[in-house]
Structures are given as C-alpha cells and as structure tokens.
Amino acid sequence: GENVEQHPSTLSVQEGDSAVIKCTYSDSASNYFPWYKQELGKRPQLIIDIRSNVGEKKDQRIAVTLNKTAKHFSLHITETQPEDSAVYFCAARGNAGNMLTFGGGTRLMVKP
Amino acid sequence: GAVVSQHPSRVICKSGTSVKIECRSLDFQATTMFWYRQFPKKSLMLMATSNEGSKATYEQGVEKDKFLINHASLTLSTLTVTSAHPEDSSFYICSAPDPTSGNTIYFGEGSWLTVV
C-alpha cells in the first residue's frame, strides 16, 4: 500500500519568514495530494490540494509543488504569522477508492 | 467547502459500556466514509472504511467486533465502540469524499472519547 513520509516533524520559524514542509510517497499511481491544517483538538482543515496533472498551485501565502518523477510534494507558506501555528498533515490518494494515506504531521510554530 | 458533522464532540463513558458516534454528510451524499483514530500529537490512523449498504472494510489490527460500523444511508455512518476500556480513550474522527468537488475529503469535528 501507499506510504507517506513527512519532514520535518517540528518546525519553528520567526514571524514573517517562510516555512517549507516536505512529503514523499511510495505509490506512483497516487494522483491527489491534499494538505490539512489541524489545530489542537479540532478537525483537520483542507488548506490546499494538488492533482497529478499540475506541478504547482498557489493560494495567497500558501503554495504546493509536486514532483511526480521523484514522488515528492512540498508545502510552502510565505510571510508566516502566529496564527499559522498548527500541525500540518500531507496526504496522498491513489486510484483505488478515496482513501487518504497521511504523513506523520509537522508541528509548525511561528514565533512573534 | 462541504460540511461533515460528527456527534457527540465529547463523551465520557464507564468501562464495559458502549458508545455510538455519528458522522453525517450535510450537503452531499457519501457512499464511503472513513473513520480515523488520533492519539495525542500523532497522525491520523485509518481504522476502517464505511461503505453504504455493505460491510465496512477494516484496517489490519482493528477489531471489527469492537468497533462496529454501520452505514445505513448515504448521509450517515456510525461507529460504536463496544465494551469500552480506558485504552479506547482517544480522538475519533470521520471523513467523507464530496463527489461534487472531485472527491475532496472533508472531516467531521471529531469526538473525544474518555473511558473511565
């Protein structure tokens, strides 16, 4: 089955700096890669996603890049703010069904 | 985005009793829903895939007789934790793909279960 690895597990940045979180996946058939932000005790919220037919997608301060050949994708957050502090999860989904396989999560801390 | 609602948000039960958690898709039909368990500071662990009108598919290591899943309609799946033990205490969360938005996955609010 699919295996998703996520790095780093924790990331501390200064407010205004950029943050980058990287994920790799094992199943070359995976074609959908969402990113979720989860605050303590709350549901994961979809913040951006990318499908395998594009290499990059941007939404304001958030961008995601996908390298299908290398089987890795990354989340980029620019001009970080304290409210960006949360746990971020990457995920991958293959062709069979709609099941997501999640990475281990990254705890992002943005220091004011 | 689409809305998935989960209830209850918090529940405390005694050891040996059963607890039912509901997951509803409010503005779309979900033939499939997913149930996850999340331990503190850990990732989401898939427990089972709930299939409308048929048996759930359980992940390896998840006891199907302990975690009963029923998906009786296109908008409702339930997870019943039977004969609960303190080690079952956890955050349980469901999700569903919205077919009207390319099967984007949306999550319920989650349910904190504490077994005393």
Interface residues (C-beta under 8 A of the other chain):
Chain A: Y32 P34 Y36 G41 K42 R43 P44 Q45 L46 D49 R51 F89 A91 R93 G97 N98 M99 L100 T101 F102 G103 G104 G105 R107
Chain B: G1 Q6 T32 F34 K41 K42 S43 L44 L46 T49 F91 I93 S95 P97 G102 N103 T104 I105 Y106 F107 G108 E109 G110 W112
